[in-house]
C-alpha cells in the first residue's frame, strides 16, 4: 500500500510540476518590467507558501503527540518541519536570485516580507539541534512538541503582521488591488498544487523510510536477544514498533 501510494504521488508530482512550470514559461505573459526573470515567481512563491503551511502542520501533529503520547505523531511533526526547513532553503536561494536580478541587491533588510521569512526559517533551524541535545526520548518528544506548537502559532501571526505592514519593495501576491491576471493565476495555482504534491511525496517517503528503519532495528534487537539495547542517538523520533 505504501509503495503504491508513493508511486502515485510521484507521478502526480512530476505531472503537475512540469505542467505548472510549462504554463509559467509559455502560457503566462512576460512581465513588462522584469522580463523572463519574473518567471522564478512561480517557483519561489509556491515553495514559500507550502513551507509555511508545513511548519503549521508540524504544530498540529505536535498537538496530537502531546494529547496521545503516540510516537507516530512525533515522527509526523518532525518530518513536516524537516521538509519545510529544506524548502525554506530553496525559498531563500530563489528569493536572493530574484532580488539580485530585479533590484540589484541579494537582500533588502528593510523589507518586512523577506526579513520575516528569514526569522521564521532561523527559528525552525534550531528545531533539530534542540532535539539532538535531549537524550531522553520522552522529554525530547515533549519539548519538541511544545516548540513546534509555539513556533507553528507564530507563523500565521507573523504573516498577519507582515500583511499589515507597508511593503517597500517586495510584491504582494494576494493583494486585492493587484490580483494576478487570468493566465498568470492559472499557472500560479498549478505550480502551488505541484509544490504541495512534492511536499506530500517527500513527507510520505521520509515517513516510510524511518518506519522501515525502526522496524529493522527492532528486529535486529530481537534477533540479538537484546531488547534493552540503547538506541543510536539521533534527533529523529524513535518509533515504538512491535
Buried (B, 14 or more C-beta within 10 A) or exposed (E): EEEEEBEEBBEBBBEBBEBBBEBBEEBBEEBEEBEEEBBBBBBBBBBBBBBBBBBBBBBBBBBBBBEEEBBBBBBBBBBBBBBBBEBBEBBBEBBBBBBEBBBEEEBBEEBBBBBBBBEBBEBBEEBBEEBEEBEEBEEBBBBBBEBBBEBBEBBEEBBEEBBEEEBEBBEEBEEEEEEBEEEBEBBBBBBBBBBBBBBBBBBBBBBBEBBEEBEEBBEEBEEEEEEEEEEEEEBBBBBEBE
